[in-house]
């Protein structure tokens, strides 16, 4: 018989890893696919921020593919994904997460890849009842239908709770060797990982997408509000992941690095933004996000805020370098750091 081929959506989490491994065990040729939207938690911030040296920094999807011994295709969908975020047909979840529309989109893109590359079916790690919006028994058929995958979409971890799909009916996979997981408990998956000999895997932490995060969603909503429209570019959503965000005035926001790694990352944006750095003491690089140039009063306030987050926070006077986009040379100002009680909580985005 001709060996059947499946493309597996690989997020880097345990479920997608197990789903692919279960089908590999049945002799199917499996390759992984991972879609880059710009909103993934790991792989970007993990490479910037300090972490425990006990765990190496890596892209979880690539690492999963390496552990399984399969090829991984990483596909940039940043532009195509914008409509999912800005205009979700099925609405948002608890935050700005368009989870059901996202799953439809991902499976639809996997279907296109499957058809273009002569593969037979799609694998996902979905489990009934694990996610409150996109993984309910009533929403799983929506994903299959609206993505166009129909019954070429196999969910190995909960397949025996669902009607048989084409790969099962045609005998490409043995339904008896698939699973009937359901609910939010991770114990069945962890037991299966042990059975498969998988000892190291990403621990579940509420999803791998920043749009599920309340703080991040608040920053994105603030961005749209002060721009007067719902739009974003890749740089926008990357910068929302970094630093403290303070909006002391409606027309500008400060992005203050919290550690050395973040300051290094923000260095790459110096030519695009007015920026400030403390010169008399150690302190973070700070970007000014504003559609217009700031006046002298705004810059003075920004400098005092930056001084507040420097090692000179208790000094009477701190020297801050201000580099405006409109100026050829940066200039320095001496300011008194803003006292803690003059930095209202309402400034924090």
Secondary structure, 3 states (H helix, E strand, C coil): CCCCEEEEECCCCHHHHHHHHHHHCCCCEEEEEEEECCCECCCCHHHHCCCCCCCCCCCHHHHHHHHHCCCEEEEECHHHHHHHHHCCCCCCCCCCCCHHHHHHHHHHHHHHHHHHCCCCEEECCCCECCCCCCCCHHHHHHHHHHHCCHHHEECCCCHHHCCCCHHHHCCCCCHHHCCCCECCCCHHHHHHHHHHCCCCCCCCCCCCEHHHCHHHHHHHHHHHHHHCCCCCCHHHHHHCCCCEEEEEECCEEEEECCCHHHHHHHHCCCCCCEEEEECCCCCCCEEEECCCCCCHHHHHHHHHHHHHCCCCCCCCCEEEEEECCCCCCCEEEEECCCCHHHCCHHHEC
